[in-house]
Amino acid sequence: MSDGLKSLIDILTLEKIDENIYRGQSEATDWGRVYGGQVIAQALSAAAQQVDPERHIHSFHCYFLRPGNPDYPIIFEVESNLDAGTISNRRVKAVQRGQTIFFMTSSFQLNIESFDHQSEMPVVPPPDDLPQELELREEDLRFAPEEWLPKFNAVRAIDFRAVNYYDLKKPYKGPATKQIWMRPFGSLPNNPCIHNYMLAYASDFFFLATASQPHEVSFLTEDMRMATIDHSMWFHRPFDFNDWLLYDMDSPSASNGRGFVRGKIYDRAGRLVASSTQEGIMRKKRGS
């Protein structure tokens, strides 16, 4: 297991401070705000600890209200909304320095046999034929000043491999689609909950950037403002994140200063294991 992956698992392991209250720490970022995928994964971790372990996450829907500060802990408060025949519902509020920064509603279900169909996995090059995102970023930064070296841990914890690499520092007009293989740098414990948390964490990493590609901008573009407003995810089938998963993303719309993106996540056998959607702020700062 890489140091980056171990550090991430530690961050997603929350401290219980009361019956339904948990405390989480944050990883450093290069942009001075908490990474949204981290808050999602931590909130999911808090909710799951208040549910019968036989019931597994099947969906969550969340809103980001305020940017989090990585220098301060985040308090997660879990509210029990429902425990029915096969479904449990939990609501999580994330609070930092007395202000609510995030809400999540999550739903858990007992596994049952029922109808089964899915969309087809796209045909793409296998991950072994593609370069690591970490290698590409390190090549970019080889001659950069020390203060430019990234603090953010995601590409050290998860091996991302883009089917078509998009240089964020030199954006060009491209299609509103992105496909990325991903798996952790090392083996995750044999615990489905941890695999769920890690996938939720990874699902936010390249997502909104897909909507910026037709406009020759990225979040590194001067005076560009990009931030997640809401994020939803559905878990369809059990999966093993120790093997490669393909994240197939597209953006059907950008308007009114917002970008909208959709994602489908397949395992190497072609099974659709999860789906996601997100909308975020995507515009130039006022006066630019």
C-alpha positions in Angstrom: 0.0 0.0 0.0 1.4 3.4 -1.0 1.9 6.1 1.7 -0.7 8.2 -0.2 -3.3 5.5 0.0 -2.6 4.8 3.7 -2.9 8.5 4.5 -6.3 8.7 2.6 -7.7 5.6 4.5 -6.7 7.2 7.7 -8.5 10.5 6.8 -11.6 8.5 5.9 -11.5 6.8 9.3 -13.6 9.1 11.5 -13.4 9.7 15.3 -16.6 9.0 17.1 -17.3 11.7 19.6 -20.9 10.9 20.5 -23.6 8.4 19.5 -24.3 10.1 16.2 -21.5 12.6 15.9 -18.1 12.1 14.3 -15.0 14.2 13.6 -12.9 14.0 10.5 -9.6 15.7 9.5 -8.8 17.0 6.1 -5.9 16.5 3.6 -4.0 19.6 2.4 -4.9 20.9 -1.0 -3.2 23.3 -3.4 -6.2 25.6 -3.7 -6.8 26.2 0.0 -10.2 24.5 0.3 -11.3 21.0 1.3 -11.6 18.6 -1.7 -15.3 17.8 -2.2 -14.7 14.1 -2.7 -13.2 13.9 0.7 -16.3 15.4 2.4 -18.5 13.0 0.4 -16.6 9.9 1.5 -16.4 11.0 5.1 -20.1 11.7 5.3 -20.8 8.3 3.7 -18.5 6.8 6.3 -20.4 8.5 9.2 -23.8 7.5 7.8 -22.8 3.8 7.3 -21.8 3.5 10.9 -25.4 4.3 12.0 -26.9 1.5 9.7 -27.1 -2.3 10.1 -24.0 -3.6 8.3 -26.2 -6.0 6.2 -27.5 -2.9 4.4 -25.2 -1.4 1.8 -25.2 2.1 0.3 -27.2 2.3 -2.9 -27.5 6.1 -3.4 -26.6 9.5 -1.9 -27.4 13.0 -2.9 -25.5 15.9 -1.5 -25.1 19.7 -1.6 -22.0 21.8 -1.0 -23.0 25.0 0.8 -19.7 26.6 1.8 -16.0 25.8 1.1 -14.3 23.8 3.8 -11.0 24.9 5.3 -8.4 22.0 5.4 -6.8 23.5 8.5 -9.8 22.7 10.8 -11.6 19.5 11.6 -15.1 18.8 10.2 -17.9 17.5 12.5 -20.4 15.1 10.9 -23.9 14.8 12.5 -26.0 11.8 11.5 -29.8 11.9 11.6 -31.8 8.7 11.3 -34.7 9.2 9.0 -36.0 5.7 8.2 -35.4 2.0 8.9 -38.0 0.1 6.8 -38.2 -3.5 5.5 -35.2 -3.3 3.1 -34.3 0.4 3.1 -32.6 2.6 5.7 -32.2 6.4 5.2 -29.7 8.7 6.9 -29.1 12.5 6.7 -25.6 13.8 7.4 -24.7 17.4 8.2 -21.1 18.5 8.0 -20.2 21.5 10.2 -17.0 23.4 10.4 -16.3 26.3 12.9 -20.0 26.5 13.7 -21.2 26.7 10.0 -22.9 24.0 8.0 -20.8 23.4 4.9 -22.4 20.3 3.4 -25.6 18.1 3.5 -26.0 14.5 2.4 -29.0 12.2 2.2 -28.0 8.6 1.8 -30.0 5.4 1.3 -29.0 1.9 2.2 -30.6 -1.4 1.2 -30.4 -5.1 1.8 -29.2 -7.1 -1.3 -32.2 -8.7 -3.1 -32.6 -10.7 -6.3 -34.6 -8.9 -9.0 -34.6 -7.7 -12.6 -31.2 -6.9 -14.1 -30.1 -4.9 -17.2 -27.5 -2.2 -17.9 -25.9 0.0 -20.5 -22.9 -1.3 -22.5 -19.4 -0.4 -21.5 -17.6 1.6 -24.2 -14.6 0.1 -26.0 -11.4 1.9 -24.8 -7.7 1.0 -24.6 -6.9 -1.1 -21.5 -5.3 0.7 -18.5 -1.9 -1.1 -19.0 -1.5 0.8 -22.3 -2.0 4.2 -20.7 0.4 6.5 -18.7 -0.3 7.2 -15.0 -1.7 10.6 -14.2 0.9 10.8 -11.4 3.7 10.3 -14.0 2.3 13.0 -16.2 2.0 15.5 -13.3 5.5 14.7 -12.1 6.9 15.3 -15.6 5.1 18.6 -15.7 6.5 19.7 -12.3 10.0 18.3 -12.7 11.6 21.7 -13.2 9.0 23.7 -11.2 9.9 25.6 -8.0 9.5 23.7 -4.8 6.5 25.8 -3.8 4.6 24.6 -6.9 4.9 20.9 -5.8 1.3 19.7 -5.2 0.2 19.0 -1.6 -3.1 17.3 -2.7 -2.9 13.5 -2.2 -5.4 12.1 -4.7 -3.0 11.1 -7.5 -0.7 9.5 -5.0 -3.5 7.4 -3.5 -5.3 6.5 -6.7 -3.8 5.5 -10.0 -5.7 7.5 -12.6 -5.1 6.7 -16.3 -6.9 8.9 -18.8 -7.9 7.4 -22.2 -7.2 10.9 -23.7 -4.9 13.1 -21.6 -6.1 16.7 -21.3 -3.4 19.2 -20.2 -5.1 21.5 -17.7 -2.3 24.1 -18.1 -2.8 24.3 -21.9 -6.6 23.7 -22.4 -7.9 23.3 -26.0 -11.3 23.0 -27.5 -12.3 19.4 -27.1 -15.4 17.2 -26.7 -17.4 17.3 -23.4 -16.4 13.7 -22.7 -13.7 12.0 -20.5 -12.8 8.4 -19.8 -10.5 7.4 -17.0 -9.4 4.1 -15.6 -8.7 4.1 -11.9 -7.7 1.9 -9.0 -5.8 2.5 -5.7 -2.0 2.4 -5.4 -2.1 -0.7 -3.3 -4.7 -3.2 -1.9 -7.7 -2.0 0.0 -8.9 -4.0 3.0 -11.6 -6.7 2.3 -14.4 -4.4 3.5 -17.0 -3.3 0.9 -17.7 -0.1 2.9 -14.1 1.1 2.3 -14.4 0.3 -1.4 -17.6 2.4 -1.5 -16.0 5.3 0.3 -12.9 5.3 -2.0 -15.1 5.2 -5.1 -17.2 8.1 -3.8 -13.9 10.0 -3.1 -12.5 9.3 -6.6 -15.8 10.1 -8.4 -15.4 13.9 -7.8 -11.8 14.2 -9.0 -12.1 14.8 -12.8 -15.9 15.2 -13.0 -16.7 18.9 -13.4 -13.6 19.5 -15.5 -15.4 17.5 -18.3 -17.8 20.4 -18.8 -15.0 22.9 -19.3 -13.3 21.1 -22.2 -15.5 22.5 -25.1 -14.7 26.0 -23.9 -10.8 25.9 -23.9 -10.6 26.5 -20.2 -9.8 24.6 -17.0 -9.8 25.3 -13.3 -6.2 26.5 -13.8 -7.3 29.2 -16.3 -6.8 32.7 -14.9 -10.0 34.2 -13.3 -11.8 30.9 -13.8 -14.2 29.9 -11.0 -15.2 26.2 -10.7 -16.8 24.6 -7.7 -19.2 21.7 -7.0 -22.8 22.6 -6.1 -24.3 19.1 -5.8 -23.2 15.6 -6.4 -25.3 12.3 -6.5 -24.3 8.7 -6.9 -26.0 5.4 -7.3 -24.3 2.0 -6.5 -25.8 -0.7 -8.7 -23.7 -3.8 -8.2 -21.0 -5.1 -5.8 -17.5 -4.3 -7.0 -13.8 -4.7 -6.1 -11.9 -1.4 -6.3 -8.6 -3.3 -6.1 -9.1 -4.0 -9.8 -9.5 -1.3 -12.5 -12.7 0.6 -12.9 -13.5 2.7 -16.0 -15.1 6.2 -15.3 -17.0 7.2 -18.4 -18.0 10.9 -18.2 -19.9 13.3 -20.3 -21.4 16.8 -20.0 -24.7 17.3 -21.9 -25.1 20.9 -20.9 -23.4 24.1 -19.6 -25.4 27.3 -19.1 -26.2 30.1 -16.6 -22.7 29.9 -15.2 -23.1 26.2 -14.3 -21.8 22.9 -15.8 -23.6 19.6 -15.6 -21.9 16.2 -15.9 -22.9 12.5 -15.8 -20.8 9.5 -15.2 -21.0 5.7 -15.5 -18.5 3.4 -13.7 -17.7 0.0 -15.1 -15.5 -2.8 -13.9 -13.2 -4.7 -16.3 -15.8 -7.3 -16.9 -18.1 -4.6 -18.3 -20.5 -4.5 -15.4 -22.0 -1.1 -14.7 -21.3 -0.8 -10.9 -22.2 2.8 -10.3 -23.6 6.0 -11.8 -23.1 9.6 -10.9 -24.2 13.2 -11.7 -22.9 16.6 -10.7 -23.6 20.3 -11.3 -21.1 23.0 -10.4 -20.3 26.6 -10.8 -18.3 27.2 -14.1 -17.7 30.8 -15.1 -15.2 33.5 -15.2 -15.0 35.7 -12.1 -17.0 39.0 -12.3 -15.1 41.7 -14.0 -12.9 39.4 -16.0 
